[in-house]
Amino acid sequence: MDSAEEESHEVVIIGGGICDVATALALHRKGLRSIILEKSERSRSTGAAIGVRANGWRALHYLGVASELRQTAVSIHRVRDVWIDVGKQQEIPEGMILSEFLVDALPPGTVRFGCQIVSVNMDGENAYPTLQLNGGKSIRAKVLIGCDGSRSTVADFLGLKTAKLFSLLAVRGLTNYPNGHAYPHEFTRTRRGKILVGRIPITDKLVYWFVVQQLTPSDEKLTHDPEMIKRSTTSIVTGFPSDVIEMIEGAEMDSLSLTHLRHRTPWDLLLTTFRKGTVTVAGDAMHVMGPFLGQGGSAALEDAVVLARCLAQKVGAEGLI
């Protein structure tokens, strides 16, 4: 396609995680076509695992993928909290942890990779948004949905306040046990001082884990190099049980990520308008939250279902697309 050529689509979704593919699938179930513009060159997942609560499972059932997804991960029967400093344990009934595989349920060609959004502009003639992509290409959308995370280009276009930073860093990773692991089907959180280590078995051989720590001045120098992340994280968990240290030392290098946690305050959610014309946001782009709430993934799935339902009603009533 010539760089000066402009495409036109009914619904364009910017993203690359669970929210965008869930939104596209929800629209597909309503008979509405969409495309997803993903800046990476291949499929990726920001989180190695996702915890889905009851509200999220209702959304997955609506999307028609719940039965398939239940077969991809083990059922988590409880949450166990361990405080090393005080020797205390607490168990809480819990739902399920699973990996998401929604892309396969989408029509072929829905997801386009390597699409870096440079800017979003509103067409003065018909009030439709136009996206400028790297390489000079442009795409006009009748509806634009930003599912592009806490540093959302679409949120910037809408004039939303920047998400606030927690004074917390999170390292996430996956560890594979070729001969299987002996961990029970539970979400274990182990605390020592200001360090929190979480462990969630995904399958009988694969474990997802995270380490949350307070941000310090020295952390500003940390890079996203996997070797440095592993080295730093291993030193942080000194004093934790040996299985925790071995789990981190055995992590798959390409699974490691370092994130400065962000959130949008409740009053910002109540007082902010998240729409301009036919442009809106969903998922973390709208309501990024701390992982301790355990609702980021489920809320994103709910966003997808509600957006598709509302848009389908609008189209049916007024024929906008």
Residue frames relative to the residue before (quaternion, step in Angstrom):
aa qw qx qy qz dx dy dz
M 1.0000 0.0000 0.0000 0.0000 0.00 0.00 0.00
D 0.4881 -0.6614 0.4849 0.2986 3.58 -0.89 0.88
S 0.5746 -0.6350 0.3954 0.3320 3.57 -0.98 0.87
A 0.6787 0.4876 -0.2973 0.4618 3.58 1.12 -0.58
E 0.5408 0.6415 -0.3948 0.3744 3.58 1.24 -0.30
E 0.2304 -0.7771 0.5734 0.1194 3.56 -1.02 0.83
E 0.2731 -0.7382 0.5961 0.1585 3.54 -0.96 0.93
S 0.1565 -0.7631 0.6162 0.1163 3.53 -1.29 0.36
H 0.0188 0.8016 -0.5949 0.0553 3.56 -0.85 1.01
E 0.5881 -0.5955 0.4191 0.3519 3.54 -1.20 0.56
V 0.8000 -0.0103 0.0493 0.5979 3.57 0.73 -1.09
V 0.0715 -0.7765 0.6259 0.0172 3.56 -0.84 1.03
I 0.1210 -0.7819 0.6105 0.0340 3.54 -0.91 1.01
I 0.1878 -0.7673 0.6041 0.1047 3.56 -0.82 1.00
G 0.3855 0.7374 -0.4907 0.2585 3.57 -0.76 0.95
G 0.1334 -0.7915 0.5894 0.0910 3.49 -1.17 -0.67
G 0.6899 0.4433 -0.2823 0.4978 3.57 1.21 0.33
I 0.8041 -0.2871 0.2035 0.4792 3.53 -1.18 -0.54
C 0.6503 0.5558 -0.3347 0.3953 3.60 0.94 -0.82
D 0.6920 0.4918 -0.3042 0.4321 3.59 0.84 -0.91
V 0.6898 0.4580 -0.3030 0.4718 3.61 0.88 -0.84
A 0.6199 0.5266 -0.3462 0.4676 3.59 1.09 -0.64
T 0.6451 0.5131 -0.3184 0.4681 3.58 1.01 -0.79
A 0.6487 0.5095 -0.3165 0.4684 3.58 0.95 -0.85
L 0.6691 0.4927 -0.3031 0.4666 3.58 0.97 -0.82
A 0.6346 0.5202 -0.3302 0.4664 3.59 1.00 -0.77
L 0.6430 0.5020 -0.3149 0.4852 3.59 1.02 -0.78
H 0.6276 0.5409 -0.3260 0.4553 3.57 1.01 -0.83
R 0.6447 0.5192 -0.3169 0.4629 3.58 1.00 -0.80
K 0.6955 0.4346 -0.2578 0.5108 3.57 1.21 -0.52
G 0.5617 -0.6354 0.3747 0.3745 3.58 1.25 0.11
L 0.5523 0.5970 -0.3968 0.4255 3.59 1.23 0.39
R 0.3535 -0.7513 0.5245 0.1884 3.55 -0.82 1.04
S 0.0464 0.7863 -0.6147 0.0411 3.55 -1.12 0.68
I 0.1923 -0.7301 0.6315 0.1767 3.52 -1.36 0.20
I 0.2831 -0.7335 0.5941 0.1702 3.55 -1.23 0.60
L 0.1823 -0.7667 0.6080 0.0967 3.56 -0.89 0.96
E 0.0439 -0.8093 0.5836 -0.0497 3.56 -0.48 1.28
K 0.4125 -0.7564 0.4506 0.2339 3.58 -0.66 1.07
S 0.6235 0.5310 -0.3616 0.4456 3.61 1.09 -0.51
E 0.5639 -0.6344 0.4265 0.3125 3.55 -1.25 0.44
R 0.7853 0.1308 -0.0885 0.5987 3.58 1.25 -0.20
S 0.6998 -0.4619 0.3334 0.4310 3.53 -1.30 0.24
R 0.0303 0.7910 -0.6096 0.0422 3.54 -1.00 0.84
S 0.1850 -0.7492 0.6214 0.1357 3.53 -1.33 0.22
T 0.4329 -0.7152 0.4819 0.2625 3.56 -0.72 1.04
G 0.7740 0.2436 -0.1364 0.5683 3.57 0.98 -0.80
A 0.4571 -0.6891 0.4887 0.2781 3.55 -1.01 0.80
A 0.7851 0.0868 -0.0548 0.6109 3.57 1.20 -0.42
I 0.1578 -0.7744 0.6029 0.1088 3.53 -1.22 0.41
G 0.2695 -0.7463 0.5882 0.1565 3.54 -0.93 0.95
V 0.1242 -0.8107 0.5711 0.0350 3.56 -0.67 1.09
R 0.2568 -0.7611 0.5814 0.1297 3.54 -0.76 1.09
A 0.7700 -0.3705 0.2447 0.4582 3.57 -1.32 -0.01
N 0.6574 0.5087 -0.3236 0.4521 3.60 0.94 -0.81
G 0.6456 0.5139 -0.3198 0.4657 3.57 1.06 -0.70
W 0.6449 0.5189 -0.3262 0.4565 3.59 1.02 -0.76
R 0.6023 0.5393 -0.3650 0.4617 3.59 1.07 -0.62
A 0.6463 0.5079 -0.3158 0.4739 3.57 1.03 -0.78
L 0.6556 0.5102 -0.3133 0.4601 3.60 0.96 -0.82
H 0.6152 0.5246 -0.3448 0.4769 3.58 1.06 -0.69
Y 0.6375 0.5222 -0.3228 0.4655 3.58 1.00 -0.83
L 0.6901 0.4771 -0.2751 0.4695 3.58 0.99 -0.83
G 0.4604 -0.7262 0.4123 0.3012 3.57 1.26 -0.20
V 0.6269 0.5529 -0.3364 0.4337 3.60 1.19 0.40
A 0.3992 0.7545 -0.4614 0.2417 3.60 1.23 -0.05
S 0.6669 0.5162 -0.3179 0.4333 3.59 0.84 -0.95
E 0.6655 0.4986 -0.3013 0.4665 3.58 0.95 -0.87
L 0.6802 0.5060 -0.2960 0.4402 3.55 0.92 -0.91
R 0.6010 0.5747 -0.3635 0.4199 3.59 1.05 -0.65
Q 0.6716 0.5066 -0.2925 0.4547 3.57 1.16 -0.54
T 0.6422 0.5636 -0.3171 0.4116 3.60 1.25 -0.26
A 0.7974 0.1969 -0.0905 0.5632 3.59 1.18 -0.29
V 0.5517 -0.6098 0.4537 0.3435 3.52 -1.25 0.44
S 0.4960 -0.6365 0.5068 0.3032 3.54 -1.25 0.48
I 0.2485 -0.7606 0.5842 0.1359 3.54 -0.86 1.01
H 0.2663 -0.8256 0.4849 0.1111 3.55 -0.52 1.21
R 0.8149 -0.0061 0.0311 0.5787 3.58 1.12 -0.46
V 0.3568 -0.6624 0.6024 0.2665 3.51 -1.42 0.13
R 0.0925 -0.7893 0.6055 0.0429 3.57 -0.95 0.89
D 0.1491 -0.7842 0.5998 0.0559 3.56 -0.75 1.11
V 0.0722 -0.7904 0.6083 0.0026 3.56 -0.91 1.01
W 0.1305 -0.7617 0.6316 0.0623 3.57 -0.87 1.03
I 0.3220 -0.7832 0.4973 0.1885 3.60 -0.27 1.24
D 0.6571 0.5508 -0.3205 0.4026 3.58 0.93 -0.89
V 0.7992 0.2664 -0.1293 0.5230 3.60 1.02 -0.77
G 0.4373 -0.7318 0.4354 0.2893 3.58 1.28 0.03
K 0.4588 0.6958 -0.4302 0.3470 3.58 1.14 0.60
Q 0.0831 -0.7767 0.6222 0.0522 3.57 -1.14 0.70
Q 0.0291 -0.7798 0.6253 0.0047 3.54 -1.17 0.66
E 0.1514 -0.7933 0.5859 0.0673 3.57 -0.91 0.92
I 0.0810 -0.7940 0.6025 -0.0114 3.54 -0.99 0.97
P 0.4688 -0.6512 0.5008 0.3247 3.65 -0.86 0.82
E 0.0423 -0.8205 0.5686 -0.0416 3.57 -0.95 0.88
G 0.5724 -0.6103 0.4396 0.3266 3.54 -1.30 0.24
M 0.6780 -0.4734 0.3697 0.4237 3.59 -0.90 -0.95
I 0.2394 -0.7247 0.6276 0.1539 3.52 -1.26 0.58
L 0.1092 0.8134 -0.5603 0.1119 3.57 -0.81 0.93
S 0.4610 -0.6289 0.5413 0.3144 3.51 -1.33 0.21
E 0.3598 -0.7488 0.5158 0.2093 3.55 -1.05 0.71
F 0.0098 0.7765 -0.6297 0.0194 3.56 -1.01 0.86
L 0.1063 0.8401 -0.5182 0.1198 3.56 0.38 1.27
V 0.5525 0.6489 -0.4010 0.3359 3.57 1.11 -0.58
D 0.6355 0.5609 -0.3357 0.4108 3.58 0.99 -0.80
A 0.6664 0.5027 -0.3076 0.4568 3.58 1.16 -0.49
L 0.5819 0.5903 -0.3682 0.4211 3.60 1.29 -0.11
P 0.5863 -0.5499 0.4418 0.3982 3.60 -1.18 0.44
P 0.5925 -0.5768 0.4160 0.3784 3.63 -1.04 0.67
G 0.7958 0.3137 -0.2301 0.4640 3.55 -1.05 0.77
T 0.4470 0.7018 -0.4593 0.3111 3.60 1.23 -0.01
V 0.7575 0.3423 -0.1835 0.5248 3.57 0.95 -0.89
R 0.0990 -0.7759 0.6220 0.0359 3.56 -0.89 1.00
F 0.2319 -0.7964 0.5483 0.1065 3.55 -0.68 1.10
G 0.7758 0.3575 -0.2579 0.4514 3.54 -1.29 0.37
C 0.5080 0.6396 -0.4211 0.3943 3.59 1.15 0.59
Q 0.0687 -0.8093 0.5834 -0.0084 3.57 -0.10 1.30
I 0.2918 -0.7655 0.5506 0.1604 3.59 -0.65 1.13
V 0.2639 -0.7772 0.5563 0.1300 3.56 -0.72 1.10
S 0.7912 -0.1437 0.1310 0.5798 3.58 0.92 -0.91
V 0.2451 -0.7195 0.6269 0.1710 3.52 -1.38 0.32
N 0.0005 -0.7985 0.6009 -0.0372 3.57 -0.82 1.01
M 0.3844 -0.7126 0.5377 0.2352 3.55 -1.17 0.61
D 0.4157 -0.7000 0.5314 0.2340 3.54 -0.87 1.05
G 0.4071 -0.7573 0.4597 0.2225 3.57 -0.58 1.14
E 0.6479 0.5536 -0.3239 0.4110 3.58 1.09 -0.64
N 0.8352 0.1228 -0.0402 0.5345 3.60 0.81 -0.95
A 0.4584 -0.7221 0.4163 0.3083 3.59 1.30 0.21
Y 0.4590 0.6446 -0.4765 0.3831 3.58 1.11 0.67
P 0.4728 -0.6828 0.4730 0.2940 3.61 -1.01 0.71
T 0.1568 -0.7542 0.6305 0.0951 3.54 -1.18 0.69
L 0.2272 -0.7832 0.5707 0.0962 3.55 -0.85 1.04
Q 0.2172 -0.7437 0.6188 0.1292 3.54 -0.96 0.93
L 0.1740 -0.7998 0.5707 0.0657 3.56 -0.75 1.10
N 0.6227 -0.5029 0.4221 0.4256 3.52 -1.26 0.28
G 0.7281 0.3755 -0.2974 0.4903 3.55 -0.98 0.79
G 0.5903 -0.6296 0.3460 0.3679 3.57 1.27 0.05
K 0.5017 0.6497 -0.4374 0.3671 3.60 1.20 -0.09
S 0.1178 -0.7793 0.6099 0.0819 3.55 -1.21 0.50
I 0.1342 -0.7735 0.6171 0.0535 3.54 -1.17 0.70
R 0.2038 -0.7612 0.6051 0.1139 3.54 -0.88 1.00
A 0.1126 -0.8051 0.5819 0.0232 3.55 -0.83 1.02
K 0.4120 -0.6749 0.5459 0.2772 3.55 -1.06 0.72
V 0.7637 0.0720 -0.0519 0.6394 3.55 1.21 -0.61
L 0.0867 -0.7882 0.6084 0.0307 3.59 -0.93 0.92
I 0.0580 -0.7901 0.6102 -0.0053 3.56 -0.81 1.07
G 0.2149 -0.7936 0.5598 0.1026 3.56 -0.66 1.11
C 0.0384 0.7695 -0.6336 0.0706 3.55 -0.56 1.24
D 0.3861 0.7842 -0.3985 0.2778 3.52 1.19 0.69
G 0.7145 -0.5436 0.2529 0.3606 3.54 0.96 0.92
S 0.7672 -0.4134 0.2623 0.4143 3.52 -1.37 -0.03
R 0.7150 0.3390 -0.2405 0.5622 3.61 1.22 -0.33
S 0.0858 0.8807 -0.4567 0.0912 3.51 0.96 1.01
T 0.4359 -0.6748 0.5396 0.2519 3.54 -0.99 0.94
V 0.6559 0.5065 -0.3097 0.4661 3.57 1.00 -0.81
A 0.6207 0.5304 -0.3426 0.4648 3.60 1.03 -0.72
D 0.6231 0.5247 -0.3335 0.4745 3.58 1.05 -0.74
F 0.6369 0.5250 -0.3240 0.4624 3.58 1.00 -0.83
L 0.6914 0.4701 -0.2728 0.4759 3.59 1.02 -0.79
G 0.4672 -0.7023 0.4244 0.3294 3.57 1.26 -0.20
L 0.3163 0.7629 -0.5092 0.2424 3.59 1.14 0.54
K 0.5600 -0.5855 0.4634 0.3590 3.54 -1.17 0.57
T 0.5520 -0.6033 0.4582 0.3485 3.55 -1.12 0.65
A 0.5207 -0.6323 0.4707 0.3281 3.58 -0.96 0.86
K 0.4463 -0.7065 0.4879 0.2523 3.56 -0.98 0.88
L 0.4183 -0.7109 0.5168 0.2293 3.55 -1.17 0.67
F 0.3478 -0.6624 0.6183 0.2409 3.54 -1.10 0.77
S 0.4497 -0.6398 0.5303 0.3275 3.58 -1.22 0.33
L 0.5262 0.6214 -0.3882 0.4316 3.55 1.02 0.93
L 0.1793 -0.7397 0.6388 0.1119 3.53 -1.20 0.70
A 0.1203 -0.7860 0.6025 0.0683 3.57 -1.07 0.73
V 0.1421 -0.7421 0.6500 0.0812 3.54 -1.03 0.90
R 0.0801 -0.7983 0.5967 0.0170 3.57 -0.88 0.97
G 0.1135 0.8089 -0.5711 0.0814 3.55 -1.10 0.65
L 0.3358 -0.6995 0.5920 0.2179 3.53 -1.41 0.12
T 0.0913 -0.7732 0.6248 0.0585 3.55 -1.08 0.75
N 0.2216 -0.7849 0.5704 0.0969 3.54 -0.81 1.07
Y 0.1509 -0.7661 0.6215 0.0640 3.55 -0.98 0.94
P 0.3269 -0.7976 0.4678 0.1953 3.64 -0.03 1.26
N 0.7495 0.3640 -0.2050 0.5136 3.58 1.04 -0.73
G 0.6201 -0.5481 0.3351 0.4503 3.55 1.28 0.23
H 0.2868 -0.7348 0.5856 0.1868 3.56 -1.24 0.47
A 0.4444 -0.7057 0.4959 0.2421 3.54 -1.27 0.36
Y 0.3884 0.7423 -0.4764 0.2666 3.58 1.23 0.23
P 0.4562 -0.6695 0.5050 0.2976 3.61 -0.99 0.76
H 0.5782 -0.5865 0.4393 0.3588 3.56 -1.27 0.36
E 0.4662 0.6453 -0.4698 0.3815 3.54 0.36 1.27
F 0.4310 -0.6473 0.5659 0.2738 3.51 -1.31 0.50
T 0.0820 -0.8218 0.5638 -0.0041 3.56 -0.44 1.25
R 0.0748 -0.7700 0.6333 0.0213 3.54 -0.91 1.01
T 0.0707 -0.8075 0.5856 -0.0102 3.56 -0.64 1.16
R 0.1169 -0.8133 0.5697 0.0181 3.56 -0.75 1.10
R 0.0638 0.7480 -0.6596 0.0367 3.49 -1.17 0.78
G 0.8041 -0.0491 -0.0173 0.5921 3.55 -0.35 1.24
K 0.7718 -0.3023 0.2485 0.5012 3.57 -0.77 -1.06
I 0.5584 0.5862 -0.3886 0.4399 3.58 1.27 0.33
L 0.0876 -0.7827 0.6157 0.0261 3.57 -0.94 0.95
V 0.0788 -0.7753 0.6260 0.0277 3.57 -0.89 1.00
G 0.1033 -0.7924 0.5999 0.0394 3.57 -0.82 1.02
R 0.0638 -0.7967 0.6009 0.0131 3.57 -1.04 0.80
I 0.0180 0.7966 -0.6007 0.0650 3.56 -0.85 1.06
P 0.2999 -0.7433 0.5611 0.2068 3.63 -0.62 0.99
I 0.2722 -0.7560 0.5757 0.1515 3.57 -0.90 0.97
T 0.7589 -0.0189 0.0215 0.6505 3.54 1.03 -0.90
D 0.6991 -0.4534 0.3293 0.4442 3.58 -1.25 -0.14
K 0.7484 0.3421 -0.2133 0.5266 3.60 1.28 -0.14
L 0.7371 0.3764 -0.2028 0.5234 3.59 1.23 -0.32
V 0.0809 -0.7978 0.5975 -0.0029 3.54 -0.92 1.02
Y 0.2405 -0.7331 0.6215 0.1363 3.54 -1.04 0.90
W 0.0261 0.8045 -0.5927 0.0298 3.57 -0.99 0.80
F 0.0772 -0.7747 0.6230 0.0755 3.54 -1.29 0.33
V 0.1744 -0.7478 0.6321 0.1039 3.52 -1.29 0.53
V 0.0954 -0.7899 0.6054 0.0219 3.58 -0.76 1.08
Q 0.0276 0.7991 -0.5973 0.0616 3.55 -0.90 0.98
Q 0.5858 -0.5539 0.4561 0.3769 3.54 -1.29 0.37
L 0.4598 -0.6710 0.5113 0.2774 3.56 -1.05 0.80
T 0.0746 -0.7841 0.6159 0.0185 3.57 -0.91 0.97
P 0.6797 -0.4894 0.3330 0.4331 3.64 -1.17 0.36
S 0.6500 0.5259 -0.3294 0.4386 3.61 0.99 -0.74
D 0.5984 0.5890 -0.3612 0.4057 3.59 1.16 -0.53
E 0.5313 0.6370 -0.4088 0.3805 3.58 1.20 -0.40
K 0.6766 0.4962 -0.2863 0.4627 3.59 1.20 -0.51
L 0.4779 0.6821 -0.4410 0.3345 3.59 1.25 -0.15
T 0.2509 -0.7566 0.5865 0.1439 3.54 -1.04 0.78
H 0.5426 -0.5991 0.4695 0.3555 3.55 -1.32 -0.08
D 0.3446 0.7287 -0.5092 0.3016 3.57 1.21 0.51
P 0.4883 -0.7036 0.4240 0.2945 3.65 -0.60 1.08
E 0.6351 0.5387 -0.3403 0.4366 3.59 0.96 -0.80
M 0.6811 0.4778 -0.2837 0.4768 3.56 0.94 -0.90
I 0.6191 0.5416 -0.3418 0.4544 3.58 1.05 -0.76
K 0.6775 0.4871 -0.2984 0.4632 3.58 0.87 -0.94
R 0.6580 0.5179 -0.3140 0.4475 3.58 0.91 -0.91
S 0.6788 0.4901 -0.2876 0.4652 3.56 0.91 -0.95
T 0.6786 0.4995 -0.2964 0.4496 3.58 0.92 -0.92
T 0.6243 0.5394 -0.3377 0.4532 3.58 1.02 -0.76
S 0.6680 0.4900 -0.3042 0.4703 3.58 0.99 -0.79
I 0.6174 0.5713 -0.3387 0.4215 3.58 1.10 -0.71
V 0.7485 0.4188 -0.2179 0.4658 3.59 0.97 -0.88
T 0.2754 0.7476 -0.5452 0.2609 3.59 1.16 0.47
G 0.7514 0.3391 -0.2662 0.4995 3.58 -0.79 1.00
F 0.5669 0.5547 -0.3870 0.4702 3.58 1.31 -0.14
P 0.6835 -0.4642 0.3449 0.4454 3.63 -1.21 0.27
S 0.6289 -0.5866 0.3635 0.3581 3.58 -1.10 0.72
D 0.6332 0.5407 -0.3527 0.4269 3.61 1.03 -0.67
V 0.6029 0.5428 -0.3516 0.4672 3.59 1.17 -0.58
I 0.6660 0.4985 -0.3000 0.4668 3.58 0.88 -0.93
E 0.6653 0.4984 -0.3019 0.4667 3.60 0.92 -0.89
M 0.6137 0.5562 -0.3414 0.4443 3.58 1.07 -0.73
I 0.6947 0.4599 -0.2715 0.4818 3.57 0.91 -0.91
E 0.6413 0.5215 -0.3238 0.4603 3.59 1.00 -0.78
G 0.7318 0.4219 -0.2336 0.4815 3.60 1.10 -0.63
A 0.3557 0.7714 -0.4708 0.2383 3.58 1.26 0.18
E 0.4930 -0.6207 0.5202 0.3179 3.54 -1.19 0.63
M 0.4980 -0.7150 0.4022 0.2810 3.56 -0.60 1.16
D 0.7123 0.4642 -0.2793 0.4461 3.59 0.90 -0.87
S 0.6189 0.5437 -0.3539 0.4428 3.61 1.24 -0.03
L 0.5660 0.6441 -0.3737 0.3537 3.59 1.21 -0.40
S 0.0605 0.7836 -0.6159 0.0545 3.56 -1.00 0.87
L 0.2171 -0.7547 0.6098 0.1071 3.54 -1.20 0.68
T 0.0051 -0.8260 0.5600 -0.0632 3.58 -0.66 1.12
H 0.2812 -0.6939 0.6352 0.1896 3.54 -1.08 0.83
L 0.3626 -0.7926 0.4492 0.1962 3.57 -0.29 1.28
R 0.1423 -0.7930 0.5917 0.0261 3.54 -1.08 0.91
H 0.0239 -0.7884 0.6128 0.0478 3.56 -1.31 0.24
R 0.2927 -0.6964 0.6169 0.2208 3.52 -1.33 0.35
T 0.4587 -0.7289 0.4343 0.2639 3.57 -0.66 1.09
P 0.6242 -0.5616 0.3841 0.3840 3.62 -1.12 0.58
W 0.6690 0.4970 -0.3216 0.4495 3.61 0.94 -0.77
D 0.6002 0.5311 -0.3678 0.4716 3.58 1.12 -0.51
L 0.6374 0.5217 -0.3273 0.4629 3.58 1.02 -0.75
L 0.6843 0.4930 -0.2857 0.4550 3.58 0.99 -0.81
L 0.7871 0.3767 -0.1626 0.4605 3.57 0.95 -0.89
T 0.6333 0.5558 -0.3224 0.4313 3.59 1.26 -0.16
T 0.3175 -0.6987 0.6049 0.2121 3.55 -1.17 0.69
F 0.1916 -0.8279 0.5234 0.0627 3.55 -0.56 1.20
R 0.6897 0.4162 -0.2918 0.5157 3.58 1.13 0.58
K 0.0038 0.7450 -0.6670 -0.0098 3.51 -1.21 0.67
G 0.8060 -0.0661 0.0000 0.5882 3.57 -0.33 1.23
T 0.7549 -0.3109 0.2610 0.5152 3.57 -0.68 -1.11
V 0.5325 0.5955 -0.4107 0.4396 3.56 1.16 0.65
T 0.1311 0.7820 -0.6011 0.0999 3.58 -0.92 0.90
V 0.3396 -0.7175 0.5670 0.2201 3.57 -1.33 0.01
A 0.0853 -0.7810 0.6169 0.0471 3.54 -1.30 0.35
G 0.7637 0.3526 -0.2583 0.4751 3.56 -1.28 0.25
D 0.8323 -0.1727 0.1389 0.5080 3.57 -1.09 -0.71
A 0.5731 0.5870 -0.3857 0.4221 3.59 1.11 -0.52
M 0.7210 0.4050 -0.2252 0.5152 3.56 1.18 -0.60
H 0.8437 0.0187 0.0693 0.5320 3.57 0.70 -1.07
V 0.0101 0.8091 -0.5855 0.0489 3.59 0.70 1.03
M 0.0317 -0.8219 0.5666 -0.0494 3.56 -0.88 0.98
G 0.6349 -0.5292 0.4004 0.3957 3.54 -1.28 0.25
P 0.5546 -0.6414 0.4138 0.3312 3.60 -1.01 0.74
F 0.5614 0.6223 -0.3872 0.3843 3.59 1.19 -0.43
L 0.5930 0.5623 -0.3692 0.4425 3.62 1.22 -0.30
G 0.2744 -0.8078 0.4838 0.1952 3.56 1.18 -0.51
Q 0.6224 0.5737 -0.3273 0.4199 3.60 1.18 0.43
G 0.3864 0.7547 -0.4726 0.2403 3.60 1.21 -0.03
G 0.7150 0.4474 -0.2556 0.4725 3.58 0.80 -1.00
S 0.6756 0.4970 -0.3003 0.4543 3.57 0.89 -0.92
A 0.6429 0.5147 -0.3247 0.4652 3.59 1.00 -0.79
A 0.6324 0.5259 -0.3294 0.4637 3.59 1.04 -0.74
L 0.6416 0.5101 -0.3199 0.4753 3.59 1.01 -0.78
E 0.6376 0.5106 -0.3236 0.4775 3.58 1.01 -0.77
D 0.5974 0.5650 -0.3541 0.4455 3.59 1.01 -0.80
A 0.6578 0.5351 -0.3076 0.4318 3.55 0.88 -1.00
V 0.6919 0.4811 -0.2804 0.4596 3.56 0.84 -0.98
V 0.6850 0.4862 -0.2911 0.4579 3.58 0.87 -0.94
L 0.6384 0.5267 -0.3294 0.4545 3.60 0.95 -0.82
A 0.6727 0.4945 -0.2982 0.4626 3.57 0.88 -0.94
R 0.6483 0.5213 -0.3197 0.4535 3.58 0.95 -0.84
C 0.6868 0.4806 -0.2852 0.4647 3.59 0.87 -0.96
L 0.6666 0.5010 -0.3082 0.4580 3.57 0.94 -0.87
A 0.6420 0.5181 -0.3241 0.4631 3.58 0.99 -0.80
Q 0.6390 0.5149 -0.3245 0.4704 3.59 1.03 -0.75
K 0.6546 0.5144 -0.3068 0.4612 3.57 0.99 -0.84
V 0.6546 0.5057 -0.3053 0.4718 3.54 0.98 -0.89
G 0.6698 0.5104 -0.3012 0.4473 3.56 0.94 -0.88
A 0.7077 0.4677 -0.2603 0.4612 3.56 1.03 -0.82
E 0.8301 0.2110 -0.0682 0.5117 3.58 0.94 -0.88
G 0.3618 -0.7649 0.4735 0.2446 3.58 1.25 -0.13
L 0.1619 0.8442 -0.4979 0.1147 3.56 0.96 0.85
I 0.7637 0.3124 -0.1837 0.5342 3.59 1.10 -0.60
